[in-house]
């Protein structure tokens, strides 16, 4: 979980990542009809908060799993 900082204080809530692989890859899992920009934005937020530049967005609601995988990389 990534904590939320607001005006110098820490809030008692946070963002929950589905998987964090060896502090190198953030993985977000979905089971939706189609991946939307909203889902990519969610993953990018987790990547920015963690300082991790690589993320995988995986949608399990596809016939062929490789068609449901998107990799995002921040520069």
C-alpha positions in Angstrom: 0.0 0.0 0.0 1.2 3.5 -0.9 0.3 6.1 1.7 -1.3 9.4 0.8 0.6 12.6 1.9 -1.5 15.8 2.1 -0.3 19.2 3.3 2.6 17.6 5.2 0.5 15.0 6.9 -0.1 11.4 6.3 -3.7 10.2 5.7 -4.9 6.9 7.2 -5.6 5.4 3.8 -3.7 4.7 0.7 -3.4 3.0 -2.7 -3.4 -0.8 -2.8 -1.3 -2.3 -5.6 -2.3 -5.8 -6.8 1.3 -7.0 -7.0 4.8 -5.5 -6.6 7.4 -7.7 -8.1 10.9 -7.4 -6.4 10.4 -3.7 -6.2 10.9 -3.5 -10.0 7.5 -4.0 -11.6 4.0 -2.9 -10.6 1.3 -5.3 -11.7 -2.4 -4.3 -11.9 -4.9 -7.0 -12.6 -8.3 -6.5 -14.3 -11.2 -8.6 -15.6 -13.1 -6.1 -17.8 -14.6 -6.0 -21.2 -11.9 -3.7 -22.4 -9.0 -1.8 -20.9 -9.6 1.9 -20.7 -7.4 5.0 -20.3 -8.6 5.1 -16.7 -7.0 1.7 -16.0 -3.7 2.9 -17.5 -3.9 6.1 -15.4 -4.4 4.0 -12.3 -1.3 2.0 -13.0 0.7 5.1 -13.8 -0.3 6.6 -10.5 1.0 3.5 -8.7 4.2 3.7 -10.6 4.8 7.3 -9.8 4.0 6.9 -6.1 6.4 3.9 -5.9 9.1 5.4 -8.0 9.0 2.2 -10.1 9.3 2.8 -13.9 7.8 -0.4 -15.2 4.3 -1.7 -14.9 2.1 -4.4 -16.3 -1.7 -4.0 -16.8 -3.2 -7.5 -17.3 -6.8 -8.1 -18.3 -8.1 -11.6 -17.7 -11.3 -11.1 -19.6 -9.9 -12.0 -23.0 -9.8 -15.2 -25.1 -6.0 -15.1 -25.6 -4.2 -13.8 -22.5 -1.3 -12.2 -24.4 -3.9 -9.9 -26.0 -4.9 -8.6 -22.5 -1.4 -7.5 -21.4 0.0 -4.0 -21.7 3.4 -2.9 -20.5 3.9 0.7 -19.4 7.3 2.3 -19.0 8.0 5.7 -17.6 11.0 7.6 -18.8 
